[in-house]
Amino acid sequence: MTGICEDRTIIVSGAGGGLGRSYALALGEAGANVVVNDINEATASETVAAIEASGGRACIDSHDITDHEDAGHIVQAAIQTYGDVHGVVNNAGVCRDRMFASLNPEDWDTVMAVHLKGHYCIANHAVRYWRQRSKDGVKVDARIINTSSGAGLLGSIGQSNYSAAKGGILTLTLVQAAELARYGITANALAPQARTGMTEDVFAEMMKVPEDDSFDCYHPDNVAPMVVWLASAESAHVSGQCFEIFGGKLSVAEGWHTGPEVDKNARWQTGELGDVVDKLLGSSRQAQSVYGS
């Protein structure tokens, strides 16, 4: 039986463990050529070995996703090894949790570099390749799969840097989808809840493996089928969306909308705005609470 991603080449960042490993293994089982990117060569090699042991095709890459030039080598390695590249799964992440008043510049810059800049670097090189292919008359059917979070959708106490980066990724996804459709490229985001290296310590009790045979809703394998589907040709009609996944739950996030409006048809006076704002807030849909609040 031919897999849903047969002969499609997909780059997965942070694929040495956690969600990235689950994605890479599932993509390999679905017939994809998987470029396993991780700064930890040992764990990346383990992922490659597991894919190959199951009859799949994979190669290791340890270039730095936060360096634009280095990230270009990831894309070139995919093309040189497999002849083409069809998708980028931006998964690699890191946490430097602090309350905002205690957050130092290094905590901020590290999280922004790995999450937000990392999402830019690989995808930018891939998009330049796909755009040129499209201009050359080649039919492109390419995928950008970004990783956001509930923290990016709602905010999270103690994670202002992480929340800001993940929120930025959501907006980046919207712009990518709008700009790149003409070249045959889709862009979507995931907001997964799962047990990973970033969550297993902070949420160890909540996310522990069930002691009985009940469904392990925090297992990263639960998210992988959606990644495989988004990477496949079947998802070509879906772009600019964020899907939340937790266990067996799948939902599509609803973004910001222009809500209730009052038009004075003239400049507002400062003294008028208090009552107007209260009325607007009273008739608008209230946002979900920030995590931890």
DRENVEXRO-865379 format. One record per residue (C-alpha): residue number from 1; x, y, z. Coordinates in steps of 0.05 Angstrom, whole numbers, plus 32768, in hexadecimal, padded with zeros to 4 digits. Example, Ala and Ser with C-alpha at 12.3 -4.5 7.8 and 13.67 -1.06 7.14 Angstrom:
BEGIN
{1; {80F6; 7FA6; 809C}}
{2; {8111; 7FEB; 808F}}
***
This chain:
BEGIN
{1; {8000; 8000; 8000}}
{2; {801D; 8043; 7FEC}}
{3; {8023; 8075; 8025}}
{4; {8001; 80B8; 8025}}
{5; {8045; 80DB; 8020}}
{6; {8066; 80AB; 7FF0}}
{7; {80A5; 80CB; 7FD1}}
{8; {8098; 810E; 7FF1}}
{9; {80D6; 812A; 8014}}
{10; {80C7; 814B; 8057}}
{11; {80F7; 8170; 8086}}
{12; {80E7; 816A; 80D0}}
{13; {810D; 8196; 8101}}
{14; {8118; 817F; 8148}}
{15; {810B; 8138; 8132}}
{16; {813B; 8117; 8163}}
{17; {8105; 810E; 8198}}
{18; {80BF; 8120; 81AF}}
{19; {808D; 8138; 817C}}
{20; {80C1; 813F; 8145}}
{21; {80D6; 80F6; 814C}}
{22; {808D; 80E0; 8149}}
{23; {8082; 810A; 810B}}
{24; {80C0; 80EF; 80E9}}
{25; {80AE; 80A7; 80F7}}
{26; {8066; 80B0; 80DF}}
{27; {807D; 80D3; 80A0}}
{28; {80AE; 809B; 8092}}
{29; {8077; 8067; 809A}}
{30; {804C; 8091; 806A}}
{31; {8081; 808B; 8034}}
{32; {80A4; 80CE; 803B}}
{33; {80EE; 80DA; 8035}}
{34; {80FC; 80FA; 8079}}
{35; {8134; 812B; 8087}}
{36; {813E; 8125; 80D2}}
{37; {815A; 8167; 80EB}}
{38; {8172; 816E; 8133}}
{39; {81AE; 818E; 8155}}
{40; {81B6; 814D; 817C}}
{41; {81D5; 811E; 8149}}
{42; {81CF; 80E2; 8176}}
{43; {8184; 80E7; 817F}}
{44; {817A; 80FA; 8136}}
{45; {81A1; 80BB; 8122}}
{46; {8173; 8091; 814D}}
{47; {8136; 80AE; 8129}}
{48; {8155; 80A0; 80E5}}
{49; {8166; 8059; 80FA}}
{50; {811E; 804D; 8112}}
{51; {8101; 8066; 80D0}}
{52; {8130; 803A; 80A8}}
{53; {8122; 7FFE; 80D4}}
{54; {80D9; 8005; 80C1}}
{55; {80EA; 8007; 8078}}
{56; {80E9; 8052; 8070}}
{57; {811B; 8084; 8053}}
{58; {813C; 80B9; 807D}}
{59; {817C; 80E1; 8085}}
{60; {819A; 8109; 80BE}}
{61; {81A7; 8153; 80BF}}
{62; {81C4; 817C; 80F8}}
{63; {81C8; 81C2; 80DB}}
{64; {81B2; 81FC; 8106}}
{65; {816A; 8213; 80F6}}
{66; {8176; 8257; 8117}}
{67; {81AD; 8269; 80E5}}
{68; {8192; 827C; 80A0}}
{69; {81CE; 8264; 8079}}
{70; {81D2; 8223; 80A0}}
{71; {8188; 8217; 8096}}
{72; {8193; 821C; 804B}}
{73; {81BF; 81DF; 804F}}
{74; {8185; 81B7; 806D}}
{75; {815A; 81C5; 8030}}
{76; {8194; 81B8; 8000}}
{77; {81A3; 8176; 8022}}
{78; {815B; 8160; 8018}}
{79; {815D; 8171; 7FCE}}
{80; {81A1; 8152; 7FC3}}
{81; {818F; 8112; 7FE8}}
{82; {8148; 8107; 7FCD}}
{83; {8144; 8134; 7F90}}
{84; {810E; 8163; 7FAA}}
{85; {80EE; 817D; 7FEA}}
{86; {80A3; 8181; 7FF6}}
{87; {809A; 8198; 803D}}
{88; {80B8; 81B7; 807C}}
{89; {809F; 81A5; 80C1}}
{90; {80B8; 81DB; 80F0}}
{91; {80B7; 81B7; 8132}}
{92; {80F7; 81C6; 8159}}
{93; {80EC; 81ED; 8199}}
{94; {8108; 8202; 81DC}}
{95; {80EC; 8221; 821C}}
{96; {810B; 8255; 824A}}
{97; {80D2; 8260; 8279}}
{98; {80D2; 829D; 82A7}}
{99; {809F; 82CE; 82C1}}
{100; {80A3; 830C; 8294}}
{101; {80C2; 8338; 82CA}}
{102; {80FB; 8305; 82D2}}
{103; {8106; 82F8; 8288}}
{104; {814C; 8308; 8270}}
{105; {8162; 8318; 8229}}
{106; {8183; 82D5; 8220}}
{107; {8143; 82B0; 8232}}
{108; {811D; 82DB; 8200}}
{109; {814F; 82D6; 81C7}}
{110; {8159; 828A; 81CD}}
{111; {810E; 827C; 81C8}}
{112; {8104; 82AD; 818F}}
{113; {8140; 8290; 8169}}
{114; {812B; 8247; 816D}}
{115; {80E0; 8251; 8163}}
{116; {80D3; 828F; 813A}}
{117; {8114; 8297; 8114}}
{118; {811A; 824B; 810D}}
{119; {80D6; 824A; 80EB}}
{120; {80EE; 8280; 80BB}}
{121; {8132; 8264; 80A8}}
{122; {8122; 821F; 808C}}
{123; {80E0; 8233; 806C}}
{124; {80FF; 8270; 804B}}
{125; {8131; 8245; 8025}}
{126; {80FC; 8212; 8014}}
{127; {80CD; 8248; 7FFA}}
{128; {8103; 8266; 7FCE}}
{129; {810E; 8222; 7FB0}}
{130; {80C3; 8215; 7FA5}}
{131; {80B7; 825B; 7F89}}
{132; {80ED; 8251; 7F55}}
{133; {80D1; 820C; 7F43}}
{134; {808D; 822C; 7F39}}
{135; {80AA; 8263; 7F0E}}
{136; {80CD; 822E; 7EE5}}
{137; {8089; 820E; 7ED6}}
{138; {808E; 81D4; 7F06}}
{139; {804F; 81C3; 7F2C}}
{140; {805E; 81CD; 7F76}}
{141; {8037; 81AB; 7FAD}}
{142; {805D; 81C0; 7FEC}}
{143; {804F; 81C6; 8036}}
{144; {8065; 81F1; 8070}}
{145; {804E; 81D3; 80B2}}
{146; {805C; 8202; 80ED}}
{147; {8058; 81F5; 8137}}
{148; {8033; 8225; 8164}}
{149; {8015; 8216; 81A8}}
{150; {7FDA; 8224; 81D5}}
{151; {800A; 8257; 81F3}}
{152; {800D; 827A; 81AF}}
{153; {7FC1; 8279; 81A9}}
{154; {7FB1; 828E; 81F1}}
{155; {7FF1; 82A2; 8214}}
{156; {800F; 827D; 824F}}
{157; {8025; 8297; 8293}}
{158; {8071; 8292; 829B}}
{159; {807A; 8289; 8250}}
{160; {8077; 82CF; 8232}}
{161; {80B2; 82C1; 8204}}
{162; {8097; 827D; 81ED}}
{163; {8050; 8299; 81E6}}
{164; {8068; 82D4; 81BC}}
{165; {8091; 82A7; 818F}}
{166; {8058; 8276; 8186}}
{167; {8027; 82AF; 8179}}
{168; {8057; 82CA; 8145}}
{169; {8059; 8286; 8123}}
{170; {800D; 8288; 811C}}
{171; {800F; 82CB; 80F9}}
{172; {804A; 82B5; 80CF}}
{173; {8020; 8279; 80B8}}
{174; {7FE7; 82A6; 80A2}}
{175; {8016; 82D2; 8078}}
{176; {803A; 8295; 805A}}
{177; {7FF7; 8277; 8046}}
{178; {7FE0; 82B8; 8025}}
{179; {8021; 82C6; 8000}}
{180; {8035; 8281; 7FEA}}
{181; {7FF5; 8262; 7FD0}}
{182; {8007; 827B; 7F8A}}
{183; {8044; 824D; 7F8A}}
{184; {801F; 820E; 7FA0}}
{185; {8035; 8214; 7FE9}}
{186; {8008; 820D; 8025}}
{187; {8018; 8222; 806C}}
{188; {7FF5; 8209; 80AB}}
{189; {8004; 8207; 80F5}}
{190; {7FFA; 81D4; 812C}}
{191; {7FEE; 81E2; 8176}}
{192; {7FFB; 819E; 8195}}
{193; {7FF6; 8187; 81DD}}
{194; {8026; 814D; 81E9}}
{195; {805C; 8131; 8215}}
{196; {80A0; 814B; 81FC}}
{197; {80E3; 815F; 8217}}
{198; {80C8; 81A5; 8221}}
{199; {808C; 818F; 8249}}
{200; {809E; 8150; 826E}}
{201; {80BE; 8174; 82A9}}
{202; {808F; 81AE; 82B2}}
{203; {8050; 8185; 82A8}}
{204; {806C; 8142; 82BF}}
{205; {8032; 812F; 82EB}}
{206; {7FFB; 8146; 82BB}}
{207; {801C; 8125; 827F}}
{208; {8034; 80E4; 829E}}
{209; {8029; 80A3; 8278}}
{210; {7FE9; 8080; 8290}}
{211; {7FF7; 8045; 82BD}}
{212; {7FBE; 801D; 829F}}
{213; {7FAB; 800F; 8256}}
{214; {7F83; 804F; 824E}}
{215; {7F90; 807E; 8214}}
{216; {7FD1; 80A5; 821C}}
{217; {7FB6; 80E8; 8205}}
{218; {7FFA; 810B; 820D}}
{219; {8022; 80DB; 81E1}}
{220; {8043; 8101; 81A8}}
{221; {802E; 80CC; 8176}}
{222; {7FE7; 80E7; 817C}}
{223; {7FFC; 8126; 8156}}
{224; {8023; 8103; 811F}}
{225; {7FE9; 80EE; 80F2}}
{226; {7FD4; 8136; 80E8}}
{227; {801C; 8149; 80D4}}
{228; {801D; 8110; 80A2}}
{229; {7FDB; 8126; 8084}}
{230; {7FF0; 816F; 8080}}
{231; {8031; 8159; 805E}}
{232; {800C; 8130; 802A}}
{233; {7FED; 8144; 7FE7}}
{234; {7FA8; 813B; 8006}}
{235; {7FAD; 817C; 802E}}
{236; {7FB9; 81AA; 7FF3}}
{237; {7F77; 81CE; 7FFE}}
{238; {7F86; 81E0; 8047}}
{239; {7FB2; 821C; 8057}}
{240; {7FB7; 8254; 808A}}
{241; {7F99; 822A; 80C2}}
{242; {7FAF; 8217; 8109}}
{243; {7F99; 81D3; 8122}}
{244; {7F99; 81C4; 816D}}
{245; {7FA6; 817B; 817D}}
{246; {7FA2; 8158; 81C1}}
{247; {7F9B; 810D; 81C5}}
{248; {7F60; 80FC; 8199}}
{249; {7F46; 8144; 8196}}
{250; {7F50; 816C; 8156}}
{251; {7F37; 81B3; 814F}}
{252; {7F44; 81EF; 8122}}
{253; {7F55; 822F; 8146}}
{254; {7F2D; 826D; 8137}}
{255; {7F59; 82AB; 812D}}
{256; {7F4E; 82F4; 813D}}
{257; {7F11; 8313; 811D}}
{258; {7EF8; 835B; 811B}}
{259; {7EC2; 835B; 8151}}
{260; {7E8C; 838C; 8166}}
{261; {7E96; 83D2; 814A}}
{262; {7E7F; 8418; 8159}}
{263; {7E8A; 844E; 8124}}
{264; {7E82; 8496; 813B}}
{265; {7E94; 84B0; 80F5}}
{266; {7EC0; 84E3; 8118}}
{267; {7EFD; 84E4; 8145}}
{268; {7EF1; 84C7; 818A}}
{269; {7EFC; 84F3; 81C7}}
{270; {7F24; 84D2; 81FF}}
{271; {7EED; 84DC; 8231}}
{272; {7EBB; 84B5; 8206}}
{273; {7EE4; 8476; 81FE}}
{274; {7EDA; 8456; 8243}}
{275; {7E90; 8448; 8239}}
{276; {7E99; 8434; 81F0}}
{277; {7ED0; 8402; 8200}}
{278; {7EA6; 83E4; 8238}}
{279; {7E6B; 83DA; 8209}}
{280; {7E98; 83BB; 81D3}}
{281; {7EB7; 838B; 8205}}
{282; {7E73; 837A; 8221}}
{283; {7E5A; 8364; 81DD}}
{284; {7E99; 8342; 81C3}}
{285; {7EAC; 82F9; 81C8}}
{286; {7EDC; 82F3; 8203}}
{287; {7F20; 82D3; 81F8}}
{288; {7F32; 8292; 821A}}
{289; {7F5B; 829A; 825A}}
{290; {7FA7; 829B; 8257}}
{291; {7FC4; 8259; 826D}}
{292; {7FD5; 825A; 82B6}}
{293; {7FAB; 8296; 82C7}}
***
